[in-house]
Amino acid sequence: MKIGERILLTIFTLIVIFLSVIAILLPLNIFDVDTVQAAVYDYMNTPIYAIIPLLLIVMGFSVMFIGVKKKKARLGIIHTNEFGNLLISPKTFESAGYNAVKDIKGIKDASIEIEFDESGVIYYIDAVVTNDVNVPELTKEVQNAIKSHVEVAIGIPVKAINFHVKDMVAPQVPITHLR
């Protein structure tokens, strides 16, 4: 949500809360009836105040549609050759990335996201690694594995592979004896 949308939502919410509090207090006779009547009379006889409900209506519709945004369609990359077109889905690139890193020693868990355009694919990998590996060497191994696997299997260039180490954990050691 953008900052302007947050401000609009905050203002609209505060106005609704204020009007709700007034609506709750009116039947409890907290306000003097003459004061309320005078305020309503002033409001009705000042045409400029017609802008207030108009603004509330516009703000209400704006707030209603803040969360409704079109998602960008992620169809995939179209690879064209002399016989026609091939549409490769984002899931295919993610699966190829998982296949490339699944057997690399030192990676306990990984999540992969991709971005792509006509010139290639960018990988974003968040990984949990074991604490017995050299992270720079592991990074190079992961990057080389994904790049070579994707470019050979799918035939689309890999523009970048961004490797993020989320955590380091101890490798699981089998228990040899119990006390």
Secondary structure, DSSP 8 states (H G I E B T S, - for coil): --HHHHHHHHHHHHHHHHHHHHHHHTTTT-S-HHHHHHHHHHHHT-GGGGHHHHHHHHHHHHHHTTT---------EEEEETTEEEEE-HHHHHHHHHHHHTT-TTEEEEEEEEEEETTEEEEEEEEEEETTS-HHHHHHHHHHHHHHHHHHHT---EEEEEEEEEEEE----------
